[in-house]
Amino acid sequence: MDEQLIEDLTNYLEDDAETARMIPLSAKRAIRSFKKKRNYPSSYSDEKINSDMENCYDCIFDLALFFLVKQGAEFQGSHSESSVNRNWTSETEIYVNHGVFPFIGF
């Protein structure tokens, strides 16, 4: 999944050397964040986890993109400069919009 995600992000984003350098880091962070959010049961095999992640690929792509576009503004809720206003959704909203929720353990 790492390679496909990196390739897709590279194709999606502008050809910028600094952004290209950050793509692998954002991809890894998105995958780690996704796995942590999903809270996979210990009974899940790597194959089952990978299958679930493939089914939720769009969510992971959006997470990686979310981390990339916020470079330098990681903890800002909004930003205004030269009559340009930006507001960022939260990481949680990405999960909700894709219908991705944690597994509940007993």
Z-matrix of the N, CA and C atoms (Angstrom, degrees):
N
C 1 1.447
C 2 1.522 1 110.47
N 3 1.334 2 117.76 1 -36.48
C 4 1.467 3 120.56 2 -178.52
C 5 1.518 4 111.64 3 -53.56
N 6 1.328 5 116.43 4 -49.00
C 7 1.462 6 120.81 5 -175.87
C 8 1.527 7 111.36 6 -63.82
N 9 1.334 8 116.60 7 -43.84
C 10 1.461 9 120.70 8 -179.46
C 11 1.520 10 110.79 9 -64.37
N 12 1.318 11 116.61 10 -42.10
C 13 1.464 12 121.35 11 179.91
C 14 1.529 13 110.42 12 -64.04
N 15 1.314 14 117.15 13 -44.66
C 16 1.470 15 120.96 14 178.99
C 17 1.522 16 110.18 15 -62.42
N 18 1.322 17 116.78 16 -44.41
C 19 1.474 18 120.62 17 179.43
C 20 1.524 19 111.18 18 -62.37
N 21 1.329 20 117.42 19 -44.98
C 22 1.464 21 120.93 20 -179.38
C 23 1.528 22 111.65 21 -64.65
N 24 1.321 23 117.09 22 -41.69
C 25 1.468 24 120.11 23 178.63
C 26 1.523 25 110.92 24 -65.47
N 27 1.318 26 117.01 25 -40.22
C 28 1.462 27 121.22 26 178.59
C 29 1.517 28 110.28 27 -62.15
N 30 1.323 29 117.13 28 -42.52
C 31 1.461 30 121.26 29 179.04
C 32 1.526 31 111.78 30 -68.86
N 33 1.319 32 117.02 31 -33.40
C 34 1.456 33 121.86 32 -176.75
C 35 1.528 34 112.43 33 -74.72
N 36 1.324 35 116.28 34 -37.87
C 37 1.456 36 121.30 35 -173.86
C 38 1.522 37 111.86 36 -91.82
N 39 1.320 38 114.82 37 161.18
C 40 1.458 39 121.17 38 177.85
C 41 1.524 40 110.21 39 -62.95
N 42 1.320 41 115.55 40 157.62
C 43 1.462 42 121.38 41 178.04
C 44 1.526 43 108.96 42 -78.04
N 45 1.322 44 115.65 43 90.61
C 46 1.456 45 122.88 44 -177.64
C 47 1.529 46 107.28 45 -130.65
N 48 1.328 47 117.34 46 123.95
C 49 1.463 48 121.44 47 -174.57
C 50 1.529 49 112.09 48 -59.41
N 51 1.334 50 117.18 49 -41.37
C 52 1.463 51 119.47 50 -178.86
C 53 1.521 52 111.28 51 -68.08
N 54 1.320 53 116.88 52 -42.38
C 55 1.466 54 120.40 53 178.03
C 56 1.524 55 109.83 54 -64.46
N 57 1.331 56 117.15 55 -42.79
C 58 1.465 57 120.85 56 -180.00
C 59 1.525 58 111.04 57 -59.50
N 60 1.313 59 116.34 58 -35.87
C 61 1.466 60 120.91 59 179.48
C 62 1.528 61 111.39 60 -68.03
N 63 1.341 62 117.14 61 -29.22
C 64 1.460 63 121.60 62 -176.98
C 65 1.532 64 113.40 63 -88.82
N 66 1.318 65 117.65 64 -13.96
C 67 1.469 66 120.59 65 -176.17
C 68 1.524 67 112.68 66 -58.69
N 69 1.346 68 120.23 67 -49.62
C 70 1.475 69 118.34 68 179.95
C 71 1.527 70 112.93 69 -59.90
N 72 1.325 71 117.37 70 -38.63
C 73 1.459 72 120.87 71 178.21
C 74 1.526 73 111.06 72 -64.34
N 75 1.319 74 117.29 73 -44.05
C 76 1.471 75 121.04 74 178.93
C 77 1.518 76 111.45 75 -64.91
N 78 1.329 77 116.74 76 -37.69
C 79 1.472 78 120.57 77 178.30
C 80 1.525 79 110.30 78 -63.83
N 81 1.322 80 117.26 79 -46.23
C 82 1.470 81 120.62 80 178.95
C 83 1.520 82 110.92 81 -62.46
N 84 1.328 83 115.99 82 -42.43
C 85 1.466 84 119.59 83 -179.38
C 86 1.519 85 111.12 84 -64.41
N 87 1.317 86 116.97 85 -40.39
C 88 1.470 87 120.73 86 179.04
C 89 1.523 88 110.80 87 -63.69
N 90 1.316 89 117.04 88 -42.19
C 91 1.468 90 120.72 89 179.90
C 92 1.525 91 110.36 90 -65.71
N 93 1.330 92 117.68 91 -44.51
C 94 1.468 93 120.75 92 178.04
C 95 1.524 94 111.03 93 -62.64
N 96 1.325 95 116.60 94 -43.30
C 97 1.457 96 120.79 95 179.58
C 98 1.525 97 110.64 96 -62.05
N 99 1.337 98 115.88 97 -42.67
C 100 1.459 99 120.48 98 -179.45
C 101 1.528 100 110.71 99 -62.72
N 102 1.325 101 116.42 100 -47.06
C 103 1.473 102 120.18 101 -179.04
C 104 1.529 103 110.77 102 -61.99
N 105 1.315 104 115.77 103 -40.56
C 106 1.465 105 119.28 104 179.45
C 107 1.529 106 110.51 105 -65.91
N 108 1.319 107 116.92 106 -43.09
C 109 1.468 108 121.01 107 179.82
C 110 1.520 109 111.18 108 -63.61
N 111 1.340 110 116.74 109 -43.01
C 112 1.463 111 120.32 110 -178.10
C 113 1.517 112 112.10 111 -66.91
N 114 1.338 113 117.56 112 -29.84
C 115 1.457 114 120.89 113 178.02
C 116 1.536 115 110.89 114 53.81
N 117 1.327 116 115.91 115 56.57
C 118 1.457 117 121.03 116 -176.50
C 119 1.526 118 111.47 117 -57.67
N 120 1.330 119 116.07 118 136.88
C 121 1.472 120 119.53 119 176.12
C 122 1.529 121 110.07 120 -62.93
N 123 1.309 122 116.85 121 150.44
C 124 1.467 123 120.78 122 -179.83
C 125 1.529 124 111.85 123 -63.04
N 126 1.319 125 116.83 124 -20.17
C 127 1.467 126 120.59 125 179.57
C 128 1.533 127 112.34 126 -76.74
N 129 1.337 128 118.58 127 -11.04
C 130 1.468 129 121.84 128 -179.92
C 131 1.523 130 110.15 129 -74.57
N 132 1.308 131 115.51 130 130.25
C 133 1.462 132 120.76 131 175.89
C 134 1.524 133 109.20 132 -79.62
N 135 1.324 134 116.42 133 163.03
C 136 1.468 135 120.35 134 176.41
C 137 1.527 136 110.34 135 -58.66
N 138 1.321 137 116.46 136 -36.60
C 139 1.467 138 120.63 137 179.19
C 140 1.532 139 111.13 138 -63.17
N 141 1.316 140 116.93 139 -42.56
C 142 1.462 141 121.36 140 179.92
C 143 1.538 142 110.87 141 -67.96
N 144 1.330 143 116.56 142 -39.09
C 145 1.467 144 121.03 143 177.96
C 146 1.523 145 109.62 144 -64.53
N 147 1.344 146 116.74 145 -46.72
C 148 1.465 147 120.49 146 179.55
C 149 1.519 148 111.92 147 -61.79
N 150 1.315 149 117.11 148 -37.77
C 151 1.462 150 121.22 149 178.06
C 152 1.530 151 110.65 150 -64.48
N 153 1.326 152 116.22 151 -43.78
C 154 1.466 153 120.26 152 178.02
C 155 1.525 154 110.72 153 -63.37
N 156 1.320 155 116.50 154 -40.85
C 157 1.461 156 120.37 155 179.88
C 158 1.526 157 110.91 156 -65.86
N 159 1.320 158 117.86 157 -37.23
C 160 1.470 159 121.08 158 175.99
C 161 1.529 160 110.35 159 -63.06
N 162 1.322 161 116.73 160 -40.12
C 163 1.469 162 120.79 161 178.64
C 164 1.528 163 111.66 162 -66.00
N 165 1.325 164 116.81 163 -25.58
C 166 1.461 165 121.92 164 -178.08
C 167 1.532 166 111.27 165 -108.08
N 168 1.314 167 116.89 166 25.60
C 169 1.464 168 121.75 167 -174.93
C 170 1.525 169 112.33 168 -56.26
N 171 1.318 170 118.25 169 -41.49
C 172 1.468 171 121.18 170 -178.64
C 173 1.528 172 111.50 171 -60.04
N 174 1.313 173 116.77 172 -38.03
C 175 1.458 174 121.03 173 178.00
C 176 1.529 175 109.98 174 -65.27
N 177 1.320 176 116.97 175 -44.59
C 178 1.461 177 121.02 176 -179.23
C 179 1.526 178 110.17 177 -65.73
N 180 1.329 179 117.48 178 -39.92
C 181 1.461 180 121.62 179 176.40
C 182 1.528 181 110.02 180 -60.01
N 183 1.330 182 116.62 181 -46.98
C 184 1.469 183 120.55 182 -179.94
C 185 1.526 184 111.62 183 -63.64
N 186 1.329 185 117.89 184 -36.26
C 187 1.463 186 120.63 185 176.51
C 188 1.526 187 110.70 186 -63.61
N 189 1.335 188 116.62 187 -45.34
C 190 1.462 189 120.37 188 179.41
C 191 1.528 190 110.34 189 -62.10
N 192 1.312 191 116.58 190 -42.33
C 193 1.463 192 121.10 191 178.14
C 194 1.534 193 110.58 192 -64.09
N 195 1.314 194 116.38 193 -40.83
C 196 1.467 195 122.87 194 177.47
C 197 1.529 196 110.32 195 -56.93
N 198 1.339 197 117.12 196 -45.39
C 199 1.458 198 120.57 197 -179.91
C 200 1.522 199 111.43 198 -68.33
N 201 1.321 200 117.30 199 -34.51
C 202 1.467 201 120.83 200 -179.35
C 203 1.518 202 112.76 201 -69.43
N 204 1.318 203 117.38 202 -44.46
C 205 1.466 204 119.92 203 -174.75
C 206 1.522 205 112.74 204 -74.69
N 207 1.312 206 117.17 205 -14.40
C 208 1.460 207 120.27 206 179.37
C 209 1.522 208 112.47 207 -97.77
N 210 1.324 209 118.61 208 12.43
C 211 1.466 210 121.26 209 179.36
C 212 1.516 211 109.95 210 -55.62
N 213 1.322 212 116.03 211 126.16
C 214 1.455 213 121.12 212 179.98
C 215 1.510 214 113.53 213 86.08
N 216 1.318 215 117.21 214 -6.46
C 217 1.465 216 120.66 215 -179.25
C 218 1.520 217 109.95 216 -137.46
N 219 1.320 218 116.34 217 36.59
C 220 1.459 219 122.45 218 -170.93
C 221 1.527 220 114.94 219 -55.83
N 222 1.307 221 117.84 220 -36.94
C 223 1.457 222 118.94 221 -174.03
C 224 1.519 223 113.46 222 -109.96
N 225 1.312 224 117.55 223 12.88
C 226 1.459 225 121.10 224 177.86
C 227 1.526 226 109.78 225 -84.67
N 228 1.313 227 115.76 226 138.06
C 229 1.454 228 120.74 227 174.36
C 230 1.515 229 111.41 228 -86.90
N 231 1.325 230 115.65 229 -29.14
C 232 1.455 231 121.49 230 177.63
C 233 1.520 232 108.37 231 -153.95
N 234 1.329 233 115.32 232 165.57
C 235 1.462 234 120.53 233 -177.15
C 236 1.520 235 108.61 234 -150.53
N 237 1.329 236 117.16 235 135.17
C 238 1.459 237 122.13 236 176.81
C 239 1.520 238 108.33 237 -129.97
N 240 1.318 239 115.56 238 133.26
C 241 1.456 240 120.39 239 178.32
C 242 1.520 241 109.04 240 -160.49
N 243 1.313 242 116.93 241 127.14
C 244 1.474 243 122.02 242 177.91
C 245 1.523 244 111.87 243 50.43
N 246 1.271 245 117.12 244 50.83
C 247 1.470 246 126.14 245 179.38
C 248 1.529 247 113.81 246 62.44
N 249 1.316 248 117.83 247 17.76
C 250 1.469 249 121.95 248 174.02
C 251 1.522 250 107.23 249 -108.11
N 252 1.327 251 116.33 250 124.27
C 253 1.460 252 121.70 251 179.39
C 254 1.520 253 109.48 252 -114.35
N 255 1.320 254 116.13 253 133.25
C 256 1.464 255 121.10 254 178.09
C 257 1.521 256 109.48 255 -128.18
N 258 1.318 257 115.51 256 137.38
C 259 1.456 258 122.91 257 172.17
C 260 1.515 259 107.52 258 -126.77
N 261 1.324 260 116.84 259 135.87
C 262 1.454 261 120.39 260 179.71
C 263 1.518 262 110.00 261 -104.48
N 264 1.325 263 115.16 262 139.74
C 265 1.451 264 119.42 263 171.19
C 266 1.517 265 106.87 264 -74.17
N 267 1.288 266 117.23 265 165.29
C 268 1.461 267 119.48 266 178.60
C 269 1.527 268 109.09 267 -87.66
N 270 1.305 269 114.54 268 161.61
C 271 1.465 270 120.50 269 176.54
C 272 1.530 271 109.91 270 -58.65
N 273 1.311 272 116.62 271 -36.44
C 274 1.470 273 121.32 272 -179.81
C 275 1.526 274 111.16 273 -61.18
N 276 1.325 275 117.26 274 -38.26
C 277 1.465 276 120.05 275 179.76
C 278 1.522 277 111.74 276 -63.13
N 279 1.310 278 117.67 277 -32.12
C 280 1.466 279 120.51 278 177.41
C 281 1.520 280 109.55 279 -63.41
N 282 1.336 281 116.70 280 -45.13
C 283 1.463 282 120.28 281 178.50
C 284 1.526 283 111.03 282 -61.96
N 285 1.306 284 116.50 283 -45.63
C 286 1.461 285 120.90 284 -178.41
C 287 1.528 286 110.78 285 -63.10
N 288 1.333 287 116.88 286 -44.16
C 289 1.468 288 120.42 287 -179.65
C 290 1.525 289 112.61 288 -62.57
N 291 1.319 290 116.85 289 -26.82
C 292 1.465 291 120.81 290 178.60
C 293 1.529 292 111.76 291 -96.97
N 294 1.313 293 117.40 292 0.76
C 295 1.471 294 120.72 293 179.57
C 296 1.509 295 113.12 294 68.48
N 297 1.332 296 117.39 295 33.52
C 298 1.459 297 122.22 296 -179.20
C 299 1.519 298 108.49 297 -104.34
N 300 1.327 299 115.29 298 121.55
C 301 1.459 300 121.28 299 -178.59
C 302 1.516 301 108.94 300 -132.83
N 303 1.325 302 117.79 301 158.21
C 304 1.479 303 120.30 302 -179.70
C 305 1.521 304 111.74 303 -68.42
N 306 1.323 305 114.17 304 153.04
C 307 1.445 306 119.48 305 169.85
C 308 1.519 307 107.33 306 -77.51
N 309 1.311 308 116.30 307 143.71
C 310 1.464 309 120.50 308 -178.05
C 311 1.514 310 107.84 309 -100.79
N 312 1.322 311 115.10 310 126.59
C 313 1.466 312 119.87 311 178.54
C 314 1.502 313 111.20 312 -95.68
N 315 1.305 314 115.05 313 153.85
C 316 1.470 315 120.08 314 178.27
C 317 1.497 316 109.45 315 -117.31
